[in-house]
Amino acid sequence: MLIKEKSERNTLEMVSLEGLVPQDHLLRKIDCAVDFTRIYDFVEDLYCADNGRPSVDPVVLFKMVLIQHLYGIPSLRRTVEEINMNIAYRWFPGYLLNEPVPHFATVSYNFRHRFSEDTIEKVFTWILFEAQKSGYLSPEVVFMDGTHIKANANINKKMKKAIPSAAKVYEEQLLKEINENRRAHGKKPFDGNSGGGEPGEL
């Protein structure tokens, strides 16, 4: 007997985002292992405490870029699109299903105009070390420059040495994409270490 399923796409449901993310999901494990509030210590001096428009939480910004590298998403712009659609990706930075995630332009502006290159590299290095200590960082994420790494007992030692280099690559790829996007839209690319924009800027 042929049974046709009902189409209930417009049905309003009460759901818990927390309950939709599996307990063994990688992002849930990393979120438990890494105290992301430490990021505030790295960037606090780059924000004005009592002036300017409210900013996007810097923890959210770095979590978004971390998703990009953990899952091999080819660009930050595509990462923003994936976070919009993926429940676990939304859960990680703390966005509800009906809540808009930061626009690509806002994310890119903060990374190229507010944060210095040194700050970006330091934060990525710290995050990778924390994830590595808890065993949630794969060699594929660290050795992203294509270097061939043989599986052996010294893999953790090699990963620790490679983490600062990987963080530098993250930073360089991020800033390169931002500038390429600006050129594509007829805007002048950012030059040099331009972190530290005016408080409240998008």
Contact map, one row per residue, 1 for C-alpha under 8 A:
1110000000000000000000000000000000000000000000000000000000000000000000000000000000000000000000000000000000000000000000000000000000000000000000000000000000000000000000000000000000000000000000000000000000
1111000000000000000000000000000000000000000000000000000000000000000000000000000000000000000000000000000000000000000000000000000000000000000000000000000000000000000000000000000000000000000000000000000000
1111100000000000000000000000000000000000000000000000000000000000000000000000000000000000000000000000000000000000000000000000000000000000000000000000000000000000000000000000000000000000000000000000000000
0111110000000000000000000000000000000000000000000000000000000000000000000000000000000000000000000000000000000000000000000000000000000000000000000000000000000000000000000000000000000000000000000000000000
0011111000000000000000000000000000000000000000000000000000000000000000000000000000000000000000000000000000000000000000000000000000000000000000000000000000000000000000000000000000000000000000000000000000
0001111100000000000000000000000000000000000000000000000000000000000000000000000000000000000000000000000000000000000000000000000000000000000000000000000000000000000000000000000000000000000000000000000000
0000111110000000000000000000000000000000000000000000000000000000000000000000000000000000000000000000000000000000000000000000000000000000000000000000000000000000000000000000000000000000000000000000000000
0000011111100000000000000000000000000000000000000000000000000000000000000000000000000000000000000000000000000000000000000000000000000000000000000000000000000000000000000000000000000000000000000000000000
0000001111100000000000000000000000000000000000000000000000000000000000000000000000000000000000000000000000000000000000000000000000000000000000000000000000000000000000000000000000000000000000000000000000
0000000111110000000000000000000000000000000000000000000000000000000000000000000000000000000000000000000000000000000000000000000000000000000000000000000000000000000000000000000000000000000000000000000000
0000000111111000000000000000000000000000000000000000000000000000000000000000000000000000000000000000000000000000000000000000000000000000000000000000000000000000000000000000000000000000000000000000000000
0000000001111100000000000000000000000000000000000000000000000000000000000000000000000000000000000000000000000000000000000000000000000000000000000000000000000000000000000000000000000000000000000000000000
0000000000111110000000000000000000000000000000000000000000000000000000000000000000000000000000000000000000000000000000000000000000000000000000000000000000000000000000000000000000000000000000000000000000
0000000000011111000000000000000000000000000000000000000000000000000000000000000000000000000000000000000000000000000000000000000000000000000000000000000000000000000000000000000000000000000000000000000000
0000000000001111101000000000000000000000000000000000000000000000000000000000000000000000000000000000000000000000000000000000000000000000000000000000000000000000000000000000000000000000000000000000000000
0000000000000111111100000000000000000000000000000000000000000000000000000000000000000000000000000000000000000000000000000000000000000000000000000000000000000000000000000000000000000000000000000000000000
0000000000000011111110000000000000000000000000000000000000000000000000000000000000000010001000011000000000000000000000000000000000000000000000000000000000000000000000000000000000000000000000000000000000
0000000000000001111110000000000000000000000000000000000000000000000000000000000000000000001000000000000000000000000000000000000000000000000000000000000000000000000000000000000000000000000000000000000000
0000000000000011111111000000000000000000000000000000000000000000000000000000000000000000000000000000000000000000000000000000000000000000000000000000000000000000000000000000000000000000000000000000000000
0000000000000001111111000000000000000000000000000000000000000000000000000000000000000011000000000000000000000000000000000000000000000000000000000000000000000000000000000000000000000000000000000000000000
0000000000000000111111101001000000000000000000000000000000000000000000000000000000000011001000000000000000000000000000000000000000000000000000000000000000000000000000000000000000000000000000000000000000
0000000000000000001111111000000000000000000000000000000000000000000000000000000000000000000000000000000000000000000000000000000000000000000000000000000000000000000000000000000000000000000000000000000000
0000000000000000000011111001000000000000000000000000000000000000000000000000000000000000000000000000000000000000000000000000000000000000000000000000000000000000000000000000000000000000000000000000000000
0000000000000000000001111101100000000000000000000000000000000000000000000000000000000000000000000000000000000000000000000000000000000000000000000000000000000000000000000000000000000000000000000000000000
0000000000000000000011111111100000000000000000000000000000000000000000000000000000000000000000000000000000000000000000000000000000000000000000000000000000000000000000000000000000000000000000000000000000
0000000000000000000000011111110000000000000000000000000000000000000000000000000000000000000000000000000000000000000000000000000000000001000000000000000000000000000000000000000000000000000000000000000000
0000000000000000000000001111111000000000000000000000000000000000000000000000000000000001100100000000000000000000000000000000000000000000000000000000000000000000000000000000000000000000000000000000000000
0000000000000000000010111111111100000000000000000000000000000000000000000000000000000000000100000000000000000000000000000000000000000000000000000000000000000000000000000000000000000000000000000000000000
0000000000000000000000011111111110000000000000000000000000000000000000000000000000000000000000000000000000000000000000000000000000000001000000000000000000000000000000000000000000000000000000000000000000
0000000000000000000000000111111111000000000000000000000000000000000000000000000000000000000000000000000000000000000000000000000000100001000000000000000000000000000000000000000000000000000000000000000000
0000000000000000000000000011111111110000000000000000000000000000000000000000000000000000000100000000000000000000000000000000000000000000000000000000000000000000000000000000000000000000000000000000000000
0000000000000000000000000001111111100000000000000000000000000000000000000000000000000000000000000000000000000000000000000000000000000000000000000000000000000000000000000000000000000000000000000000000000
0000000000000000000000000000111111100000000000000000000000000000000000000000000000000000000000000000000000000000000000000000000001100100000000000000000000000000000000000000000000000000000000000000000000
0000000000000000000000000000011111110000000000000000000000000000000000000000000000000000000000000000000000000000000000000000001001100000000000000000000000000000000000000000000000000000000000000000000000
0000000000000000000000000000001111111100000000000000000000000000000000000000000000000000000000000000000000000000000000000000000000000000000000000000000000000000000000000000000000000000000000000000000000
0000000000000000000000000000001001111110000000000000000000100000000000000000000000000000000000000000000000000000000000000000001000000000000000000000000000000000000000000000000000000000000000000000000000
0000000000000000000000000000000000111111100000000000000000100000000000000000000000000000000000000000000000000000000000000000000000000000000000000000000000000000000000000000000000000000000000000000000000
0000000000000000000000000000000000111111110000000000000000000000000000000000000000000000000000000000000000000000000000000000000000000000000000000000000000000000000000000000000000000000000000000000000000
0000000000000000000000000000000000011111111000000000000001100000000000000000000000000000000000000000000000000000000000000010000000000000000000000000000000000000000000000000000000000000000000000000000000
0000000000000000000000000000000000001111111100000000000001100000000000000000000000000000000000000000000000000000000000000000000000000000000000000000000000000000000000000000000000000000000000000000000000
0000000000000000000000000000000000001111111100000000000000000000000000000000000000000000000000000000000000000000000000000000000000000000000000000000000000000000000000000000000000000000000000000000000000
0000000000000000000000000000000000000111111110000000000000000000000000000000000000000000000000000000000000000000000000100010000000000000000000000000000000000000000000000000000000000000000000000000000000
0000000000000000000000000000000000000011111111100000000001000000000000000000000000000000000000000000000000000000001000100000000000000000000000000000000000000000000000000000000000000000000000000000000000
0000000000000000000000000000000000000001111111100000000000000000000000000000000000000000000000000000000000000000000000000000000000000000000000000000000000000000000000000000000000000000000000000000000000
0000000000000000000000000000000000000000011111110000000000000000000000000000000000000000000000000000000000000000000000000000000000000000000000000000000000000000000000000000000000000000000000000000000000
0000000000000000000000000000000000000000001111110000000000000000000000000000000000000000000000000000000000000000011000000000000000000000000000000000000000000000000000000000000000000000000000000001101000
0000000000000000000000000000000000000000001111111000000000000000000000000000000000000000000000000000000000000000000000000000000000000000000000000000000000000000000000000000000000000000000000000000001100
0000000000000000000000000000000000000000000011111111000000000000000000000000000000000000000000000000000000000000000000000000000000000000000000000000000000000000000000000000000000000000000000000000001100
0000000000000000000000000000000000000000000000111110000000000000000000000000000000000000000000000000000000000000000000000000000000000000000000000000000000000000000000000000000000000000000000000000000000
0000000000000000000000000000000000000000000000011111000000000000000000000000000000000000000000000000000000000000000000000000000000000000000000000000000000000000000000000000000000000000000000000000000000
0000000000000000000000000000000000000000000000011111100000000000000000000000000000000000000000000000000000000000000000000000000000000000000000000000000000000000000000000000000000000000000000000000001100
0000000000000000000000000000000000000000000000010111110000000000000000000000000000000000000000000000000000000000000000000000000000000000000000000000000000000000000000000000000000000000000000000000001110
0000000000000000000000000000000000000000000000000011111000000000000000000000000000000000000000000000000000000000000000000000000000000000000000000000000000000000000000000000000000000000000000000000001110
0000000000000000000000000000000000000000000000000001111100000000000000000000000000000000000000000000000000000000000000000000000000000000000000000000000000000000000000000000000000000000000000000000000100
0000000000000000000000000000000000000000000000000000111110000000000000000000000000000000000000000000000000000000000000000000000000000000000000000000000000000000000000000000000000000000000000000000000111
0000000000000000000000000000000000000000000000000000011111011000000000000000000000000000000000000000010000000000000000000000000000000000000000000000000000000000000000000000000000000000000000000000000000
0000000000000000000000000000000000000000000000000000001111111000000000000000000000000000000000000000000000000000000000000000000000000000000000000000000000000000000000000000000000000000000000000000000000
0000000000000000000000000000000000000011001000000000000111111100000000000000000000000000000000000000000000000000000000000000000000000000000000000000000000000000000000000000000000000000000000000000000000
0000000000000000000000000000000000011011000000000000000011111110000000000000000000000000000010000000000000000000000000000000000000000000000000000000000000000000000000000000000000000000000000000000000000
0000000000000000000000000000000000000000000000000000000111111111000000000000000000000000000011000000000000000000000000000000000000000000000000000000000000000000000000000000000000000000000000000000000000
0000000000000000000000000000000000000000000000000000000111111111100000000000000000000000000000000000000000100000000000000000000000000000000000000000000000000000000000000000000000000000000000000000000000
0000000000000000000000000000000000000000000000000000000001111111110000000000000000000000000000000000000000000000000000000001000000000000000000000000000000000000000000000000000000000000000000000000000000
0000000000000000000000000000000000000000000000000000000000111111111000000000000000000000000110000000000000000000000000000000000000000000000000000000000000000000000000000000000000000000000000000000000000
0000000000000000000000000000000000000000000000000000000000011111111100000000001100100000000010000000000000000000000000000000000000000000000000000000000000000000000000000000000000000000000000000000000000
0000000000000000000000000000000000000000000000000000000000001111111110000001001000000000000000000000000000000000000000000000000000000000000000000000000000000000000000000000000000000000000000000000000000
0000000000000000000000000000000000000000000000000000000000000111111111000000000000000000000000000000000000000000000000000000000000000000000000000000000000000000000000000000000000000000000000000000000000
0000000000000000000000000000000000000000000000000000000000000011111111101000001000000000100000000000000000000000000000000000000000000000000000000000000000000000000000000000000000000000000000000000000000
0000000000000000000000000000000000000000000000000000000000000001111111111111001000000000000000000000000000000000000000000000000000000000000000000000000000000000000000000000000000000000000000000000000000
0000000000000000000000000000000000000000000000000000000000000000111111111000000000000000000000000000000000000000000000000000000000000000000010000000000000000000000000000100000000000000000000000000000000
0000000000000000000000000000000000000000000000000000000000000000011111110000000000000000000000000000000000000000000000000000000000000000000010000000000000000000000000000000000000000000000000000000000000
0000000000000000000000000000000000000000000000000000000000000000001111111000000000000000000000000000000000000000000000000000000000000000000000000000000000000000000000000000000000000000000000000000000000
0000000000000000000000000000000000000000000000000000000000000000000111111100000000000000000000000000000000000000000000000000000000000000000000000000000000000000000000000000000000000000000000000000000000
0000000000000000000000000000000000000000000000000000000000000000001110111111011000000000000000000000000000000000000000000000000000000000000000000000000000000000000000000000000000000000000000000000000000
0000000000000000000000000000000000000000000000000000000000000000000100011111011000000000000000000000000000000000000000000000000000000000000000000000000000000000000000000000000000000000000000000000000000
0000000000000000000000000000000000000000000000000000000000000000000100001111111000000000000000000000000000000000000000000000000000000000000000000000000000000000000000000000000010000000000000000000000000
0000000000000000000000000000000000000000000000000000000000000000100100001111111100000000000000000000000100000000000000000000000000000000000000000000000000000000000000000000010010000000000000000000000000
0000000000000000000000000000000000000000000000000000000000000000000000000011111110000000000000000000000100000000000000000000000000000000000000000000000000000000000000000000000000000000000000000000000000
0000000000000000000000000000000000000000000000000000000000000000000000001111111111000000000000000000000000000000000000000000000000000000000000000000000000000000000000000000000000000000000000000000000000
0000000000000000000000000000000000000000000000000000000000000001101100001111111111100000000000000000000000000000000000000000000000000000000000000000000000000000000000000000000000000000000000000000000000
0000000000000000000000000000000000000000000000000000000000000001000000000001111111110000000000000000111100000000000000000000000000000000000000000000000000000000000000000000000000000000000000000000000000
0000000000000000000000000000000000000000000000000000000000000000000000000000111111111000000000000000000000000000000000000000000000000000000000000000000000000000000000000000000000000000000000000000000000
0000000000000000000000000000000000000000000000000000000000000000000000000000011111111100100000000000000000000000000000000000000000000000000000000000000000000000000000000000000000000000000000000000000000
0000000000000000000000000000000000000000000000000000000000000001000000000000001111111110110000000000100000000000000000000000000000000000000000000000000000000000000000000000000000000000000000000000000000
0000000000000000000000000000000000000000000000000000000000000000000000000000000111111100110000000001100000000000000000000000000000000000000000000000000000000000000000000000000000000000000000000000000000
0000000000000000000000000000000000000000000000000000000000000000000000000000000011111110010000000000000000000000000000000000000000000000000000000000000000000000000000000000000000000000000000000000000000
0000000000000000000000000000000000000000000000000000000000000000000000000000000001111111110000000000000000000000000000000000000000000000000000000000000000000000000000000000000000000000000000000000000000
0000000000000000100110000000000000000000000000000000000000000000000000000000000000101111111000001000000000000000000000000000000000000000000000000000000000000000000000000000000000000000000000000000000000
0000000000000000000110000010000000000000000000000000000000000000000000000000000000000111111100000000000000000000000000000000000000000000000000000000000000000000000000000000000000000000000000000000000000
0000000000000000000000000010000000000000000000000000000000000000001000000000000001110111111110000000000000000000000000000000000000000000000000000000000000000000000000000000000000000000000000000000000000
0000000000000000000000000000000000000000000000000000000000000000000000000000000000111111111111111000000000000000000000000000000000000000000000000000000000000000000000000000000000000000000000000000000000
0000000000000000110010000000000000000000000000000000000000000000000000000000000000000011111111110000000000000000000000000000000000000000000000000000000000000000000000000000000000000000000000000000000000
0000000000000000000000000011001000000000000000000000000000000010000000000000000000000001111111100000000000000000000000000000000000000000000000000000000000000000000000000000000000000000000000000000000000
0000000000000000000000000000000000000000000000000000000000110011000000000000000000000000111111100000000000000000000000000000000000000000000000000000000000000000000000000000000000000000000000000000000000
0000000000000000000000000000000000000000000000000000000000010000000000000000000000000000011111110000000000000000000000000000000000000000000000000000000000000000000000000000000000000000000000000000000000
0000000000000000000000000000000000000000000000000000000000000000000000000000000000000000011111111011100000000000000000000000000000000000000000000000000000000000000000000000000000000000000000000000000000
0000000000000000100000000000000000000000000000000000000000000000000000000000000000000000011001111110000000000000000000000000000000000000000000000000000000000000000000000000000000000000000000000000000000
0000000000000000100000000000000000000000000000000000000000000000000000000000000000000010010000111110000000000000000000000000000000000000000000000000000000000000000000000000000000000000000000000000000000
0000000000000000000000000000000000000000000000000000000000000000000000000000000000000000000000011111000000000000000000000000000000000000000000000000000000000000000000000000000000000000000000000000000000
0000000000000000000000000000000000000000000000000000000000000000000000000000000000000000000000111111100000000000000000000000000000000000000000000000000000000000000000000000000000000000000000000000000000
0000000000000000000000000000000000000000000000000000000000000000000000000000000000010000000000100111110000000000000000000000000000000000000000000000000000000000000000000000000000000000000000000000000000
0000000000000000000000000000000000000000000000000000000000000000000000000000000100110000000000100011111000000000000000000000000000000000000000000000000000000000000000000000000000000000000000000000000000
0000000000000000000000000000000000000000000000000000000100000000000000000000000100000000000000000001111101100000000000000000000000000000000000000000000000000000000000000000000000000000000000000000000000
0000000000000000000000000000000000000000000000000000000000000000000000000000000100000000000000000000111111100000000000000000000000000000000000000000000000000000000000000000000000000000000000000000000000
0000000000000000000000000000000000000000000000000000000000000000000000000001100100000000000000000000011111110000000000000000000000000000000000000000000000000000000000000000000000000000000000000000000000
0000000000000000000000000000000000000000000000000000000000000000000000000000000000000000000000000000001111111000000000000000000000000000000000000000000000000000000000000000000000000000000000000000000000
0000000000000000000000000000000000000000000000000000000000000000000000000000000000000000000000000000011111111100000000000000000000000000000000000000000000000000000000000000000000000000000000000000000001
0000000000000000000000000000000000000000000000000000000000001000000000000000000000000000000000000000011111111110000000000000000000000000000000000000000000000000000000000000000000000000000000000000000000
0000000000000000000000000000000000000000000000000000000000000000000000000000000000000000000000000000000111111111000000000000000000000000000000000000000000000000000000000000000001000000000000000000000000
0000000000000000000000000000000000000000000000000000000000000000000000000000000000000000000000000000000011111111110000000000000000000000000000000000000000000000000000000000000000000000000000000000000001
0000000000000000000000000000000000000000000000000000000000000000000000000000000000000000000000000000000001111111111000000000000000000000000000000000000000000000000000000000000000000000000000000000000001
0000000000000000000000000000000000000000000000000000000000000000000000000000000000000000000000000000000000111111111100010000000000000000000000000000000000000000000000000000001000000000000000000010000000
0000000000000000000000000000000000000000000000000000000000000000000000000000000000000000000000000000000000011111111110000000000000000000000000000000000000000000000000000000001001000000000001000110000000
0000000000000000000000000000000000000000000000000000000000000000000000000000000000000000000000000000000000001111111100000000000000000000000000000000000000000000000000000000000000000000000000000111100000
0000000000000000000000000000000000000000000001000000000000000000000000000000000000000000000000000000000000001111111100000000000000000000000000000000000000000000000000000000000000000000000000000111110000
0000000000000000000000000000000000000000001001000000000000000000000000000000000000000000000000000000000000000111111110110000000000000000000000000000000000000000000000000000000000000000000000000111100000
0000000000000000000000000000000000000000000000000000000000000000000000000000000000000000000000000000000000000011111111110000000000000000000000000000000000000000000000000000000000000000000000001111000000
0000000000000000000000000000000000000000000000000000000000000000000000000000000000000000000000000000000000000001001111111000000000000000000000000000000000000000000000000010000000000000000000001110000000
0000000000000000000000000000000000000000000000000000000000000000000000000000000000000000000000000000000000000000000111111100000000000000000000000000000000000000000000000000000000000000000000000000000000
0000000000000000000000000000000000000000011000000000000000000000000000000000000000000000000000000000000000000000001111111110000000000000000000000000000000000000000000000000000000000000000000000000000000
0000000000000000000000000000000000000000000000000000000000000000000000000000000000000000000000000000000000000010001111111111000000000000000000000000000000000000000000000010000000000000000000000000000000
0000000000000000000000000000000000000000000000000000000000000000000000000000000000000000000000000000000000000000000011111111100000000000000000000000000000000000000100110110000000000000000000000000000000
0000000000000000000000000000000000000000000000000000000000000000000000000000000000000000000000000000000000000000000001111111110000000000000000000000000000000000000000100000000000000000000000000000000000
0000000000000000000000000000000000000010010000000000000000000000000000000000000000000000000000000000000000000000000000111111111000000000000000000000000000000000000000000000000000000000000000000000000000
0000000000000000000000000000000000000000000000000000000000000100000000000000000000000000000000000000000000000000000000011111111100000000000000000000000000000000000000100110000000000000000000000000000000
0000000000000000000000000000000000000000000000000000000000000000000000000000000000000000000000000000000000000000000000001111111110000000000000000000000000000000001101100000000000000000000000000000000000
0000000000000000000000000000000000000000000000000000000000000000000000000000000000000000000000000000000000000000000000000111111111000000000000000000000000000000000000000000000000000000000000000000000000
0000000000000000000000000000000001010000000000000000000000000000000000000000000000000000000000000000000000000000000000000011111111100000000000000000000000000000000000000000000000000000000000000000000000
0000000000000000000000000000000000000000000000000000000000000000000000000000000000000000000000000000000000000000000000000001111111110000100000000000000000000000001000100000000000000000000000000000000000
0000000000000000000000000000000000000000000000000000000000000000000000000000000000000000000000000000000000000000000000000000111111111000000000000000000000000001001000000000000000000000000000000000000000
0000000000000000000000000000000011000000000000000000000000000000000000000000000000000000000000000000000000000000000000000000011111111100000000000000000000000000000000000000000000000000000000000000000000
0000000000000000000000000000010011000000000000000000000000000000000000000000000000000000000000000000000000000000000000000000001111111111100000000000000000000000000000000000000000000000000000000000000000
0000000000000000000000000000000000000000000000000000000000000000000000000000000000000000000000000000000000000000000000000000000111111111110000000000000000000001000000000000000000000000000000000000000000
0000000000000000000000000000000000000000000000000000000000000000000000000000000000000000000000000000000000000000000000000000000011111111000000000000000000000000000000000000000000000000000000000000000000
0000000000000000000000000000000010000000000000000000000000000000000000000000000000000000000000000000000000000000000000000000000001111111100000000000000000000000000000000000000000000000000000000000000000
0000000000000000000000000000000000000000000000000000000000000000000000000000000000000000000000000000000000000000000000000000000000111111110000000000000000000000000000000000000000000000000000000000000000
0000000000000000000000000100110000000000000000000000000000000000000000000000000000000000000000000000000000000000000000000000000000111111110000000000000000000000000000000000000000000000000000000000000000
0000000000000000000000000000000000000000000000000000000000000000000000000000000000000000000000000000000000000000000000000000000100110111111011000000000000000000000000000000000000000000000000000000000000
0000000000000000000000000000000000000000000000000000000000000000000000000000000000000000000000000000000000000000000000000000000000010011111111000000000000000000000000000000000000000000000000000000000000
0000000000000000000000000000000000000000000000000000000000000000000000000000000000000000000000000000000000000000000000000000000000000000111111100000000000000010000000000000000000000000000000000000000000
0000000000000000000000000000000000000000000000000000000000000000000000000000000000000000000000000000000000000000000000000000000000000000011111110000000000000000000000000000000000000000000000000000000000
0000000000000000000000000000000000000000000000000000000000000000000011000000000000000000000000000000000000000000000000000000000000000000111111110000000000000000000000000000000000000000000000000000000000
0000000000000000000000000000000000000000000000000000000000000000000000000000000000000000000000000000000000000000000000000000000000000000111111110000000000000010011001000000000000000000000000000000000000
0000000000000000000000000000000000000000000000000000000000000000000000000000000000000000000000000000000000000000000000000000000000000000001111111110100000000010010001000000000000000000000000000000000000
0000000000000000000000000000000000000000000000000000000000000000000000000000000000000000000000000000000000000000000000000000000000000000000111111110000000000000000001000000000000000000000000000000000000
0000000000000000000000000000000000000000000000000000000000000000000000000000000000000000000000000000000000000000000000000000000000000000000000111110000000000000000001001000000000000000000000000000000000
0000000000000000000000000000000000000000000000000000000000000000000000000000000000000000000000000000000000000000000000000000000000000000000000111111000000000000000000000000000000000000000000000000000000
0000000000000000000000000000000000000000000000000000000000000000000000000000000000000000000000000000000000000000000000000000000000000000000000111111100000000000000000000000000000000000000000000000000000
0000000000000000000000000000000000000000000000000000000000000000000000000000000000000000000000000000000000000000000000000000000000000000000000000111110000000000000000000000000000000000000000000000000000
0000000000000000000000000000000000000000000000000000000000000000000000000000000000000000000000000000000000000000000000000000000000000000000000100011111000000000000000000000000000000000000000000000000000
0000000000000000000000000000000000000000000000000000000000000000000000000000000000000000000000000000000000000000000000000000000000000000000000000001111100100000000000000000000000000000000000000000000000
0000000000000000000000000000000000000000000000000000000000000000000000000000000000000000000000000000000000000000000000000000000000000000000000000000111110100000000000000000000000000000000000000000000000
0000000000000000000000000000000000000000000000000000000000000000000000000000000000000000000000000000000000000000000000000000000000000000000000000000011111100000000000000000000000000000000000000000000000
0000000000000000000000000000000000000000000000000000000000000000000000000000000000000000000000000000000000000000000000000000000000000000000000000000001111110000000000000000000000000000000000000000000000
0000000000000000000000000000000000000000000000000000000000000000000000000000000000000000000000000000000000000000000000000000000000000000000000000000000111111100000000000000000000000000000000000000000000
0000000000000000000000000000000000000000000000000000000000000000000000000000000000000000000000000000000000000000000000000000000000000000000000000000011111111110000000000000000000000000000000000000000000
0000000000000000000000000000000000000000000000000000000000000000000000000000000000000000000000000000000000000000000000000000000000000000000000000000000011111111000000000000000000000000000000000000000000
0000000000000000000000000000000000000000000000000000000000000000000000000000000000000000000000000000000000000000000000000000000000000000000000000000000001111111100000000000000000000000000000000000000000
0000000000000000000000000000000000000000000000000000000000000000000000000000000000000000000000000000000000000000000000000000000000000000000000000000000001111111110000000000000000000000000000000000000000
0000000000000000000000000000000000000000000000000000000000000000000000000000000000000000000000000000000000000000000000000000000000000000001001100000000000111111111000000000000000000000000000000000000000
0000000000000000000000000000000000000000000000000000000000000000000000000000000000000000000000000000000000000000000000000000000010010000000000000000000000011111111100000000000000000000000000000000000000
0000000000000000000000000000000000000000000000000000000000000000000000000000000000000000000000000000000000000000000000000000000000000000000000000000000000001111111110000000000000000000000000000000000000
0000000000000000000000000000000000000000000000000000000000000000000000000000000000000000000000000000000000000000000000000000000000000000000001100000000000000111111111000000000000000000000000000000000000
0000000000000000000000000000000000000000000000000000000000000000000000000000000000000000000000000000000000000000000000000000100110000000000001000000000000000011111111100000000000000000000000000000000000
0000000000000000000000000000000000000000000000000000000000000000000000000000000000000000000000000000000000000000000000001000100000000000000000000000000000000001111111110000000000000000000000000000000000
0000000000000000000000000000000000000000000000000000000000000000000000000000000000000000000000000000000000000000000000000000000000000000000000000000000000000000111111111000000000000000000000000000000000
0000000000000000000000000000000000000000000000000000000000000000000000000000000000000000000000000000000000000000000000000000100000000000000001111000000000000000011111111100000000000000000000000000000000
0000000000000000000000000000000000000000000000000000000000000000000000000000000000000000000000000000000000000000000000001101100100000000000000000000000000000000001111111110000000000000000000000000000000
0000000000000000000000000000000000000000000000000000000000000000000000000000000000000000000000000000000000000000000000001000000000000000000000000000000000000000000111111111000000000000000000000000000000
0000000000000000000000000000000000000000000000000000000000000000000000000000000000000000000000000000000000000000000000000000000000000000000000001000000000000000000011111111100000000000000000000000000000
0000000000000000000000000000000000000000000000000000000000000000000010000000000000000000000000000000000000000000000000001001000000000000000000000000000000000000000001111111110000000000000000000000000000
0000000000000000000000000000000000000000000000000000000000000000000000000000000000000000000000000000000000000000000010011001000000000000000000000000000000000000000000111111111000000000000000000000000000
0000000000000000000000000000000000000000000000000000000000000000000000000000000000000000000000000000000000000000000000000000000000000000000000000000000000000000000000011111111100000000000000000000000000
0000000000000000000000000000000000000000000000000000000000000000000000000000000000000000000000000000000000000000000000000000000000000000000000000000000000000000000000001111111110000000000000000000000000
0000000000000000000000000000000000000000000000000000000000000000000000000001000000000000000000000000000000000000000000000000000000000000000000000000000000000000000000000111111111000000000000000000000000
0000000000000000000000000000000000000000000000000000000000000000000000000000000000000000000000000000000000000011000000000000000000000000000000000000000000000000000000000011111111100000000000000000000000
0000000000000000000000000000000000000000000000000000000000000000000000000000000000000000000000000000000000000000000000000000000000000000000000000000000000000000000000000001111111110000000000000000000000
0000000000000000000000000000000000000000000000000000000000000000000000000011000000000000000000000000000000000000000000000000000000000000000000000000000000000000000000000000111111111000000000000000000000
0000000000000000000000000000000000000000000000000000000000000000000000000000000000000000000000000000000000010001000000000000000000000000000000000000000000000000000000000000011111111100000000000000000000
0000000000000000000000000000000000000000000000000000000000000000000000000000000000000000000000000000000000000000000000000000000000000000000000000000000000000000000000000000001111111110000011000000000000
0000000000000000000000000000000000000000000000000000000000000000000000000000000000000000000000000000000000000000000000000000000000000000000000000000000000000000000000000000000111111111000010000000000000
0000000000000000000000000000000000000000000000000000000000000000000000000000000000000000000000000000000000000000000000000000000000000000000000000000000000000000000000000000000011111111100000000000000000
0000000000000000000000000000000000000000000000000000000000000000000000000000000000000000000000000000000000000000000000000000000000000000000000000000000000000000000000000000000001111111111110000000000000
0000000000000000000000000000000000000000000000000000000000000000000000000000000000000000000000000000000000000000000000000000000000000000000000000000000000000000000000000000000000111111111110000000000000
0000000000000000000000000000000000000000000000000000000000000000000000000000000000000000000000000000000000000000000000000000000000000000000000000000000000000000000000000000000000011111111000000000000000
0000000000000000000000000000000000000000000000000000000000000000000000000000000000000000000000000000000000000000000000000000000000000000000000000000000000000000000000000000000000001111111000000000000000
0000000000000000000000000000000000000000000000000000000000000000000000000000000000000000000000000000000000000000000000000000000000000000000000000000000000000000000000000000000000000111111100000000000000
0000000000000000000000000000000000000000000000000000000000000000000000000000000000000000000000000000000000000000000000000000000000000000000000000000000000000000000000000000000000000111111110000000000000
0000000000000000000000000000000000000000000000000000000000000000000000000000000000000000000000000000000000000000000000000000000000000000000000000000000000000000000000000000000000000110011111000000000000
0000000000000000000000000000000000000000000000000000000000000000000000000000000000000000000000000000000000000000000000000000000000000000000000000000000000000000000000000000000000110110001111100000000000
0000000000000000000000000000000000000000000000000000000000000000000000000000000000000000000000000000000000000001000000000000000000000000000000000000000000000000000000000000000000100000000111110100000000
0000000000000000000000000000000000000000000000000000000000000000000000000000000000000000000000000000000000000000000000000000000000000000000000000000000000000000000000000000000000000000000011111100000000
0000000000000000000000000000000000000000000000000000000000000000000000000000000000000000000000000000000000000000000000000000000000000000000000000000000000000000000000000000000000000000000001111100000000
0000000000000000000000000000000000000000000000000000000000000000000000000000000000000000000000000000000000000000000110000000000000000000000000000000000000000000000000000000000000000000000000111110000000
0000000000000000000000000000000000000000000000000000000000000000000000000000000000000000000000000000000000000001111110000000000000000000000000000000000000000000000000000000000000000000000001111111100000
0000000000000000000000000000000000000000000000000000000000000000000000000000000000000000000000000000000000000011111110000000000000000000000000000000000000000000000000000000000000000000000000001111100000
0000000000000000000000000000000000000000000001000000000000000000000000000000000000000000000000000000000000000000111100000000000000000000000000000000000000000000000000000000000000000000000000000111110000
0000000000000000000000000000000000000000000001000000000000000000000000000000000000000000000000000000000000000000111000000000000000000000000000000000000000000000000000000000000000000000000000000111111010
0000000000000000000000000000000000000000000000000000000000000000000000000000000000000000000000000000000000000000010000000000000000000000000000000000000000000000000000000000000000000000000000000001111110
0000000000000000000000000000000000000000000001110011100000000000000000000000000000000000000000000000000000000000000000000000000000000000000000000000000000000000000000000000000000000000000000000000111110
0000000000000000000000000000000000000000000000110011111000000000000000000000000000000000000000000000000000000000000000000000000000000000000000000000000000000000000000000000000000000000000000000000011111
0000000000000000000000000000000000000000000000000001101000000000000000000000000000000000000000000000000000000000000000000000000000000000000000000000000000000000000000000000000000000000000000000000111111
0000000000000000000000000000000000000000000000000000001000000000000000000000000000000000000000000000000001001100000000000000000000000000000000000000000000000000000000000000000000000000000000000000000111
